[in-house]
Amino acid sequence: VILGTGIFGGILGATLFQKMKIPQVVGYILLGLLLGETGFGIIRMSDVQGLRSFNYFALGLIGFLVGGELKGETFRKYGKQFFGMLIGEGVLAFILVGVASGAVVYYVLGNLTFAAASGVVFGAIASATDPASTIQVLWETRSKGELTTALIAIVALDDALAMTLYALGTGTASILTGAGGSISTELLKTFGELGGALALGGVSALVLNQILRIYSSREQKLTLAVGMLLLVIGIASALDLDIILSSMVMGIVLVNIAPRRSKELFSLVQGVSLPIYIVFFVLVGARLTVHALPTWLWLIVGLYVVFRSFGKYIGMTLGAKLTGAAPEVVKYGGLGLGAQGGVAVGLSIMASQHLANIHLHGGMSLGDAVIFGVTTTTLIVQLAGPPLTKLAVYLAGEIGRNITEEDVLASMSIRDVLKKAEGAISMSDNLQVVLKKLSESDLSICPVVDSNGKLQGILSLEDLKDVLFSQSLWPWLLAQDAMRPLDETITVDTSLKDALALLEQLDLHQFPVMDAEGRFAGILDRRYTKRKINEELLRRSSSKKDSPDDDDNPQETTSEAA
């Protein structure tokens, strides 16, 4: 019931928000808030915990598809810029949030040690950026360009940076408050987890690539990819490795060692991902609850949101400028990094366990303060972040530029690619006339029509092979004697996608098309159609800027791709 309600309600909420030019992911999250304990209480926290495996699968799916966007040539071209922006936005958010939250704790407690411990933990978690909602907005708006590329790379790499800073933060907090532990131990554990995730993702990609060499059908490829993804998620979960990073590395390695073979695979996986994304974000919303927080913790929440946003924006801008990034990345890159989600909440849950014995004020431990504060800030920035990401790519002129062949195919009709109604032969023409027309035409078939011009069948050299060497029969045999009757028909109103699928099924490169009255209207040619689609794809992709009003409907587009 929860999954079904999430999908149907999520679509309705997303449609409403799309009409208001607000990213649909916000609609999914708000529905979760309404269904969760903050709203009507239909989805309880125990339900969210019970669906934890589903959330793992969604995170793994997101990581895999994000990895498929990160090609080696992109890193060779922009690697220095990515590193500079990553360090800039992550470290500056860490410092600013750490100082601000530490100052509040010092004001409340007057204890510099506890203030420093609180500051480094809040700062470390603030460095994380949610890849799920950010990537969802970029896919939804069909964005493409240097800013989009930079945002995908940064949110992908931010996971590892946040984990490293978190290890430093929790280790420092434990040492400062006398709760035991050491920075070196925490860092060693973190690097072990990162290394394990890299190894698991890399090996799984190599295995999957070898398996895909054997199986060729689309259904088998999709099944094998999902199966391997589930194995990676399960192993990562069992070994306490990062699920997103493991899946992301699998996608990165696969797209770089087998770019052509994996292209269709990533398209297939993305084509079935929408219902999973919807339920995932609904559950994210249901998990976000606003507690009765003390005033000082509300102050930390406010400063956290302000200084994290400021740190992300300024850090990204400085990093981009110092490394010579494109002007649109320098101007608008910081706007695209506002979202905070699963990674930050996950780190806060870990912190609540590690720091439960460090008491701050009013019976609240540092672990409680972290999880309550981060959950509340996540609620705020998760609603504000996606619209800002959409604004960033809009200002950069990158919305609507990631056009696929499926998008172009869905928008074209048979009339756009129909060849002229030439080369038709009459049923009463003899084979001499038929063979003459076939030899003079660039068509591989001849449509056969009756005296009223209505289409009756087709003739090809394949149909005439039995009489080709019996020239004495040519004047006596008529087209109606040798033609192939049409068991299937295509009209000018038939979907272009369905028509091409029929040609592939019949193993024909050309097929006659009739009008509404059944008269011959022209020839549908697969090669010519492919060329026209590529021309239109090139034209749309090279457009400088598209209005948000021209955004594709992601539900429709994803269904077409599937």
C-alpha positions in Angstrom: 0.0 0.0 0.0 2.8 2.4 0.9 4.6 1.7 -2.4 1.5 2.1 -4.5 0.3 5.2 -2.7 3.8 6.7 -3.1 3.9 6.1 -6.8 0.4 7.4 -7.6 0.5 10.2 -5.1 4.1 11.1 -6.2 3.0 11.4 -9.8 0.1 13.6 -8.9 2.2 15.9 -6.7 4.9 16.1 -9.3 2.5 17.0 -12.0 1.2 19.9 -9.8 4.7 21.1 -9.1 5.7 20.8 -12.7 2.9 23.2 -13.7 4.4 25.7 -11.2 7.9 25.2 -12.7 9.1 23.6 -9.5 11.2 20.4 -9.7 9.1 17.3 -9.3 11.3 15.8 -6.6 10.0 18.5 -4.3 6.5 17.1 -4.9 7.7 13.6 -4.0 9.3 14.8 -0.8 6.3 16.9 0.3 4.0 13.9 -0.3 6.2 12.0 2.0 6.0 14.7 4.6 2.2 14.6 4.4 2.1 10.8 4.7 4.8 10.6 7.4 4.7 11.4 11.1 5.0 15.1 10.5 1.7 14.9 8.6 -1.1 12.3 8.8 1.1 9.5 10.2 0.2 7.0 7.5 3.9 6.1 7.0 5.5 5.4 10.4 9.2 5.4 11.1 8.9 1.6 11.6 7.6 1.4 8.0 10.6 3.4 6.8 13.0 1.1 8.6 11.1 -1.9 7.2 11.7 -0.6 3.7 15.4 0.0 4.3 16.4 -2.6 1.7 14.3 -0.8 -0.9 16.1 2.5 0.0 19.5 0.7 -0.4 18.4 -0.5 -3.9 17.3 3.0 -4.9 20.6 4.5 -3.7 22.6 1.9 -5.5 20.6 2.5 -8.7 21.2 6.3 -8.4 24.9 5.6 -7.9 25.2 3.3 -10.9 23.5 5.8 -13.2 25.6 8.7 -11.9 28.7 6.6 -12.5 27.5 6.1 -16.1 27.8 9.9 -16.7 31.4 10.1 -15.6 33.5 9.2 -18.6 37.3 9.2 -18.6 37.7 11.9 -21.3 35.6 14.2 -19.1 38.0 13.8 -16.1 41.0 14.2 -18.4 39.6 17.5 -19.6 38.1 18.9 -16.4 39.8 16.9 -13.7 41.8 19.8 -12.3 38.7 22.0 -12.2 36.6 19.3 -10.5 39.2 18.8 -7.8 39.5 22.6 -7.2 35.7 23.0 -7.0 35.3 19.9 -4.7 37.8 21.1 -2.2 36.5 24.7 -2.3 32.8 24.0 -1.7 33.4 21.0 0.7 36.1 22.5 2.9 34.6 26.0 3.1 31.2 24.7 4.1 32.9 22.5 6.7 34.8 25.5 8.2 31.9 28.0 8.2 29.3 25.6 9.6 31.8 24.2 12.1 32.7 27.7 13.4 29.1 28.9 13.6 27.7 25.8 15.3 30.6 25.6 17.6 30.1 29.2 18.6 26.5 28.5 19.6 27.4 25.6 21.7 30.1 27.6 23.4 27.6 30.4 24.1 25.2 27.9 25.7 27.7 25.8 27.7 30.7 28.0 28.0 32.8 24.9 27.3 35.4 25.3 24.5 36.1 21.6 24.3 32.5 20.6 23.7 32.0 23.6 21.3 35.0 22.5 19.2 33.7 18.8 19.2 30.2 19.9 18.1 31.6 22.2 15.5 33.8 19.7 13.7 31.0 17.1 13.5 28.3 19.5 12.2 30.9 21.0 9.8 31.9 17.6 8.4 28.3 16.6 7.8 27.6 20.0 6.1 30.1 19.2 3.4 27.9 16.5 2.0 25.7 17.1 -1.1 22.8 14.9 -1.9 23.5 13.3 -5.3 20.0 11.8 -5.7 17.8 14.9 -5.8 20.5 17.0 -7.7 20.9 14.3 -10.4 17.1 13.9 -10.6 16.6 17.6 -11.3 19.3 17.5 -14.0 17.7 14.5 -15.7 14.2 15.9 -15.3 15.2 19.2 -17.1 17.3 17.3 -19.7 20.2 19.5 -18.9 23.5 19.3 -20.8 26.6 21.5 -20.8 29.7 22.3 -18.8 27.8 23.3 -15.6 25.7 20.1 -15.7 28.9 18.0 -16.2 30.6 19.8 -13.2 27.6 19.3 -10.9 27.4 15.6 -11.7 31.0 15.2 -11.0 31.0 17.2 -7.8 28.0 15.5 -6.2 29.5 12.1 -7.2 32.9 12.9 -5.5 31.4 14.7 -2.6 30.4 11.4 -1.0 34.0 10.4 -0.5 35.1 13.9 0.7 32.2 14.0 3.2 33.1 10.6 4.6 36.8 11.7 5.0 35.8 14.9 6.8 33.4 13.0 8.9 36.1 10.6 10.0 38.3 13.6 11.0 35.3 15.2 12.8 34.1 12.3 14.9 37.7 11.3 15.7 38.5 14.8 16.9 35.2 15.0 18.8 35.9 11.8 20.7 39.4 12.9 21.6 38.4 16.4 22.7 35.6 15.1 24.9 37.5 12.2 26.4 35.2 9.6 24.8 38.1 7.6 23.5 39.1 6.8 19.9 41.7 8.5 17.7 41.8 10.4 14.4 44.2 7.9 12.9 41.9 5.0 13.7 38.9 6.7 12.2 40.8 7.8 9.1 42.2 4.3 8.7 38.7 2.8 8.9 37.3 5.4 6.5 40.0 4.8 3.9 39.5 1.0 4.3 35.8 1.5 3.5 36.5 3.7 0.5 39.1 1.3 -0.8 36.7 -1.6 -0.3 34.0 0.2 -2.2 36.3 1.0 -5.1 37.5 -2.6 -5.3 33.9 -4.0 -5.1 32.6 -1.6 -7.8 35.6 -2.2 -10.1 35.5 -6.0 -9.9 31.7 -6.1 -10.4 32.0 -3.9 -13.5 34.6 -6.2 -15.0 32.5 -9.3 -14.3 29.3 -7.7 -15.7 31.1 -6.6 -18.9 32.2 -10.2 -19.5 28.7 -11.5 -18.9 27.2 -8.9 -21.3 29.4 -10.2 -24.1 27.5 -13.4 -24.0 23.9 -12.1 -23.8 22.6 -9.8 -26.4 18.8 -9.3 -25.9 17.7 -6.1 -24.1 15.7 -8.0 -21.5 18.6 -10.2 -20.6 21.0 -7.2 -20.3 18.6 -5.3 -18.0 18.0 -8.4 -15.9 21.8 -9.1 -15.5 22.5 -5.4 -14.7 19.9 -5.3 -12.0 21.1 -8.7 -10.6 24.7 -7.5 -10.4 23.6 -4.2 -8.9 21.7 -6.1 -6.2 24.7 -8.2 -5.5 27.0 -5.2 -5.1 24.5 -3.5 -2.8 24.1 -6.6 -0.7 27.9 -7.1 -0.3 28.5 -3.4 0.4 25.8 -3.5 3.1 27.2 -6.6 4.7 30.8 -5.3 4.7 29.7 -1.7 5.9 30.9 -0.2 2.7 29.4 2.9 1.1 26.6 1.7 -1.2 26.4 4.8 -3.4 30.2 4.8 -4.0 30.4 1.0 -4.7 27.6 1.3 -7.3 29.0 4.5 -8.7 32.4 2.9 -9.3 30.7 0.0 -11.1 29.0 2.5 -13.4 32.2 4.5 -13.9 34.3 1.4 -14.8 31.7 -0.1 -17.0 31.0 3.0 -19.1 34.8 3.5 -19.6 35.8 -0.1 -20.5 32.8 -0.7 -22.7 31.3 2.6 -23.8 29.3 1.3 -26.8 28.1 -1.9 -25.1 27.0 -0.1 -21.9 25.2 2.8 -23.7 22.1 0.8 -24.3 22.3 -0.8 -20.8 22.3 2.6 -19.0 19.4 3.7 -21.1 17.4 0.6 -20.2 18.2 0.9 -16.5 17.2 4.6 -16.5 14.0 3.8 -18.4 12.7 1.7 -15.5 14.0 3.8 -12.7 11.3 6.4 -12.3 8.9 4.5 -10.0 11.8 3.6 -7.8 12.9 7.2 -7.6 9.4 8.3 -6.7 9.0 5.9 -3.8 12.6 6.7 -2.6 11.9 10.4 -2.3 8.5 9.8 -0.8 10.2 7.8 1.9 12.8 10.5 2.3 10.0 13.0 3.0 8.3 10.6 5.4 11.6 10.2 7.4 12.0 13.9 7.9 10.3 15.0 11.1 10.4 18.3 13.0 11.1 17.7 16.6 10.4 20.0 19.6 14.0 21.3 19.5 15.5 23.6 22.2 16.0 27.2 21.1 19.8 26.9 21.0 19.5 23.9 18.6 17.1 25.9 16.4 19.8 28.6 16.3 22.3 26.0 15.1 19.8 24.8 12.4 19.4 28.4 11.1 23.1 29.1 11.1 23.8 25.7 9.6 21.5 26.3 6.6 22.8 29.9 6.0 26.6 29.2 6.3 26.4 25.8 4.5 24.7 27.5 1.6 27.1 30.4 1.7 30.1 28.0 1.9 29.0 25.9 -1.0 28.3 28.9 -3.2 31.5 30.8 -2.4 33.7 27.7 -2.3 32.4 26.4 -5.7 32.8 29.9 -7.2 36.4 30.3 -5.9 37.4 26.8 -6.9 35.9 27.2 -10.4 37.5 30.6 -10.9 41.0 29.6 -9.7 41.0 26.5 -12.0 39.8 28.4 -15.1 36.4 26.8 -15.3 33.8 28.0 -17.8 32.0 31.3 -17.0 28.6 29.6 -16.4 30.3 27.3 -13.9 31.8 30.2 -12.0 28.6 32.2 -11.9 26.0 29.5 -11.2 27.8 26.4 -10.0 27.3 27.2 -6.3 23.5 27.4 -6.8 23.4 23.8 -7.8 24.8 22.3 -4.6 22.1 23.2 -2.1 20.5 19.8 -1.6 21.3 17.6 1.4 19.9 14.1 1.8 20.8 10.5 2.3 24.5 10.9 2.9 24.2 13.6 5.5 21.3 11.8 7.3 23.3 8.6 7.2 26.4 10.3 8.7 24.2 11.9 11.4 22.8 8.5 12.4 26.4 7.1 12.7 27.3 10.2 14.7 24.3 9.7 17.0 25.7 6.2 17.8 29.4 7.2 18.2 28.6 10.4 20.2 25.7 9.2 22.4 27.7 9.4 25.6 28.8 13.0 25.1 26.2 15.1 27.0 25.7 18.7 26.1 22.7 20.4 27.7 19.3 19.6 29.1 19.7 15.9 28.9 20.6 16.0 25.2 23.7 14.3 24.0 25.9 15.5 21.1 24.7 12.5 19.1 21.0 13.6 19.7 21.9 17.2 18.7 23.5 16.1 15.5 20.7 13.8 14.3 17.9 16.2 15.2 19.7 19.2 13.8 20.8 17.5 10.6 17.3 16.0 10.0 15.7 19.4 10.4 18.3 21.2 8.1 17.8 18.4 5.6 14.1 19.1 5.5 14.7 22.8 4.8 17.5 22.5 2.2 15.9 19.5 0.5 12.9 21.7 -0.4 15.0 24.7 -1.4 17.9 22.9 -3.1 16.2 21.3 -6.1 14.6 24.6 -7.3 18.0 26.3 -7.0 19.6 23.6 -9.0 17.0 24.1 -11.7 17.6 27.8 -11.6 21.4 27.3 -12.0 21.1 25.2 -15.2 18.4 27.5 -16.5 20.6 30.6 -16.1 23.5 28.7 -17.7 21.2 28.0 -20.7 21.6 24.2 -20.4 18.0 23.1 -19.8 16.5 20.9 -22.6 19.9 20.3 -24.3 20.3 16.6 -23.4 18.1 15.3 -26.2 18.1 11.6 -27.0 17.1 9.7 -30.2 14.0 8.5 -28.3 12.9 12.1 -27.6 13.3 13.0 -31.3 11.6 9.9 -32.4 8.6 10.5 -30.1 8.2 14.0 -31.4 8.3 13.1 -35.2 5.6 11.7 -37.4 5.7 9.6 -40.5 4.9 12.7 -42.6 8.2 14.2 -41.5 10.3 11.4 -43.0 8.0 10.1 -45.8 9.6 9.8 -49.2 7.6 10.9 -52.2 4.9 8.6 -53.7 6.9 7.6 -56.7 7.8 4.2 -58.2 4.4 2.6 -57.8 3.4 0.0 -60.4 -0.1 -1.1 -61.5 -1.4 -4.6 -60.8 -1.7 -5.1 -64.6 1.9 -4.2 -65.4 4.0 -7.1 -66.6 7.4 -8.1 -65.1 9.3 -6.3 -67.8 7.9 -3.0 -66.5 8.4 -4.1 -62.9 12.1 -5.0 -63.4 12.7 -1.8 -65.4 11.3 0.3 -62.5 13.3 -1.6 -59.9 16.5 -1.2 -61.9 16.0 2.6 -62.4 14.8 3.3 -58.8 16.8 3.6 -55.6 14.0 1.7 -53.9 14.4 -2.0 -53.0 10.6 -2.5 -53.3 7.9 -1.5 -55.7 4.4 -0.7 -54.3 1.6 -2.3 -56.3 -1.6 -0.3 -56.7 -5.0 -1.0 -58.3 -6.7 1.3 -60.9 -7.9 3.6 -58.1 -4.4 4.0 -56.7 -5.1 2.0 -53.6 -2.2 0.0 -52.2 -2.6 -3.8 -52.7 0.9 -5.2 -52.1 4.7 -5.0 -52.7 7.2 -6.5 -55.1 10.9 -6.9 -54.5 13.7 -8.8 -56.3 13.4 -11.4 -53.6 9.8 -12.0 -54.7 11.0 -12.4 -58.3 14.0 -14.6 -57.8 12.2 -17.7 -59.2 11.5 -16.1 -62.6 14.5 -13.8 -63.0 16.2 -16.3 -65.4 13.1 -17.1 -67.3 12.9 -14.0 -69.5 10.4 -15.6 -71.8 7.8 -15.4 -69.0 8.3 -11.7 -68.3 5.9 -10.3 -70.9 3.2 -12.7 -69.7 3.4 -12.6 -65.9 1.7 -9.6 -64.3 2.6 -7.8 -61.1 -0.6 -9.1 -59.4 0.7 -12.7 -60.0 4.0 -12.2 -58.2 3.2 -9.5 -55.6 3.3 -10.0 -51.9 -0.1 -9.1 -50.3 0.2 -6.8 -47.3 -0.6 -8.7 -44.1 0.5 -5.5 -42.2 -0.2 -1.9 -43.1 1.2 1.5 -42.2 -0.8 4.7 -42.6 0.4 8.3 -42.4 -1.3 8.4 -38.9 0.7 5.4 -37.6 3.2 6.2 -34.8 6.7 6.5 -36.3 8.0 4.4 -33.5 5.5 1.7 -34.1 6.1 1.8 -37.9 9.9 1.4 -37.5 9.3 -1.5 -35.0 7.2 -3.2 -37.7 9.9 -2.8 -40.3 12.4 -4.3 -37.9 10.0 -7.2 -37.2 9.5 -7.9 -40.9 13.2 -7.5 -41.6 12.5 -4.8 -44.3 14.4 -1.6 -44.9 11.5 0.0 -46.9 7.7 -0.2 -46.7 4.9 1.5 -48.5 2.6 3.9 -46.6 -1.0 4.6 -47.4 -3.3 7.5 -46.6 -6.6 7.4 -44.8 -8.4 6.2 -48.0 -5.9 3.4 -48.6 -4.1 5.1 -51.5 -0.4 4.9 -51.8 1.2 7.9 -50.0 4.9 7.3 -50.1 7.8 5.1 -48.9 9.1 4.8 -45.3 12.8 4.1 -45.5 14.7 3.1 -42.3 18.1 4.5 -43.4 16.6 7.8 -44.5 14.5 8.0 -41.3 17.6 7.4 -39.2 19.4 10.2 -41.0 16.5 12.6 -40.5 16.4 11.7 -36.8 20.2 12.3 -36.4 19.9 15.7 -38.2 17.1 16.8 -35.9 19.0 15.5 -32.8 22.0 17.6 -33.9 19.9 20.6 -34.5 18.2 20.4 -31.1 21.4 19.6 -29.2 23.2 22.6 -30.7 20.6 25.1 -29.7 22.0 27.8 -27.4 19.2 28.2 -24.9 15.7 26.8 -24.2 12.9 28.2 -22.3 11.7 26.3 -19.2 8.3 26.3 -20.9 9.8 23.8 -23.4 10.9 21.3 -20.8 10.0 17.7 -21.7 7.6 15.8 -19.5 9.9 13.3 -17.8 7.2 10.7 -17.2 6.4 10.6 -20.8 10.0 10.7 -22.0 11.1 8.0 -19.6 8.2 5.8 -20.7 9.2 6.3 -24.4 12.8 5.4 -23.5 11.7 2.3 -21.8 
